[in-house]
């Protein structure tokens, strides 16, 4: 719940004003138009495999500010672009000035014929972080509202079992490990 609020709450990272995530880090989408061109070529291959349907959907999951879906539309050949229907799936609001051909929503559309692309979606899965303290004990890292961190309680239970199996820790102080939690935290 806290991670959801930090990312998508009223003052959350993805809903804040300005450049959004692109103002803080770069991904393949932001690095150059080559990535969008490669995805456009993939969409063309899907189009061909589907027999060139009258409507070809492209769904960009976790669309950020719409950079990828905009680039894909721009890179499509005119014949494919004329049939393409672009969907950006993002919890944050629609950015001002986004191409009007792009449908914006918090959920993917039902019944698509085309390609659902989730390049950034799994980057946004909240995880807990553990750090080994000077005594070699893995502890959960707690983050205050101002962004400062401190070590919390020792990792226990299912998380400790996961660490023991997948990330065997030595005594090296400062080692950080992302712990993917695979259970409901409701």
WOBEL-V704607 format. One record per residue. PHI is phi as a letter, one per 20 degrees, with the letter a starting at -180 (NA if undefined). PSI is psi in radians with two decimals (* if undefined). NEAR is the number of other ideal C-beta (glycine too) atoms within 10 Angstrom. Layout:
PHI;PSI;NEAR  PHI;PSI;NEAR
//
This chain:
NA;-0.73;9  f;-0.69;11  f;-0.72;15  f;-0.76;12  f;-0.74;11  f;-0.58;15  e;-0.79;15  c;0.13;16  f;3.09;14  g;-0.61;7  d;0.34;9  f;2.85;15  g;-0.78;14  e;-0.25;18  d;-0.08;15  f;2.85;14  f;2.96;6  n;-2.68;8  f;-0.21;12  m;-2.66;17  g;-0.61;21  f;-0.35;14  f;-0.16;9  d;-0.52;9  b;2.83;8  d;2.49;10  c;-3.11;15  g;-0.55;14  f;-0.66;25  e;-0.34;16  f;-0.72;9  a;2.90;11  f;-0.09;13  f;-0.67;11  f;-0.83;19  f;-0.65;21  f;-0.70;15  f;-0.71;13  f;-0.66;23  f;-0.71;22  f;-0.68;14  f;-0.77;14  f;-0.67;23  f;-0.65;19  f;-0.70;11  f;-0.75;17  g;-0.83;22  f;-0.76;10  f;-0.52;8  e;0.02;12  n;0.46;6  l;1.17;12  f;2.80;12  f;-0.58;6  c;2.22;10  d;1.99;23  e;2.45;21  c;2.07;27  d;2.13;21  d;1.85;29  f;2.42;18  l;1.06;20  f;-0.07;29  m;-2.08;24  d;0.25;24  n;0.30;21  f;-0.80;22  f;-0.86;25  f;-0.61;30  f;-0.80;21  f;-0.67;21  f;-0.81;28  g;-0.74;20  f;-0.51;13  e;-0.15;20  f;2.51;24  f;2.61;11  g;-0.72;6  f;-0.67;11  f;-0.75;18  g;-0.59;16  f;-0.48;9  d;-0.16;15  f;2.47;21  c;1.99;16  e;2.35;24  c;2.23;21  d;2.16;25  d;2.03;21  b;2.45;24  f;-0.51;16  f;2.77;20  f;2.82;10  f;2.25;15  f;2.55;18  f;2.48;6  n;0.08;8  f;2.47;16  g;2.23;12  f;-0.29;6  f;-0.26;12  e;2.08;20  e;2.39;15  d;2.32;17  a;2.93;14  e;-0.21;10  c;2.58;8  f;2.59;14  f;2.70;13  e;2.59;5  m;0.87;5  e;2.70;15  c;1.78;13  q;-2.27;20  c;2.19;19  d;2.07;15  d;2.21;21  c;0.88;13  g;-0.78;17  d;-0.17;19  f;-0.85;15  f;-0.25;9  f;-0.32;12  d;0.31;16  e;2.04;10  f;2.42;13  c;2.71;11  e;2.66;17  d;2.39;14  d;2.59;26  c;2.46;20  e;2.23;21  e;3.05;13  g;-0.41;9  e;-0.02;8  n;0.22;12  e;2.22;15  f;2.18;22  c;2.59;17  f;2.34;17  e;2.21;15  d;2.42;13  d;2.18;14  f;2.92;8  g;-0.50;7  e;0.05;5  n;-0.13;6  f;2.62;8  d;2.71;11  b;2.73;11  e;2.33;16  d;-2.52;14  f;2.71;9  g;2.54;13  f;2.33;23  c;3.03;10  m;-2.40;7  f;-0.59;12  f;-0.70;18  f;-0.69;14  f;-0.71;11  f;-0.80;17  f;-0.77;17  f;-0.63;12  e;-0.82;8  d;-0.34;10  b;1.20;14  f;2.13;7  e;2.38;16  e;-2.60;8  d;0.16;10  f;1.98;8  f;2.52;11  n;-0.07;8  f;2.28;14  d;2.48;11  c;2.33;19  e;2.26;10  d;1.94;20  f;2.07;12  e;2.18;13  d;0.71;7  b;2.77;7  f;2.26;5  d;0.40;10  g;*;4
//
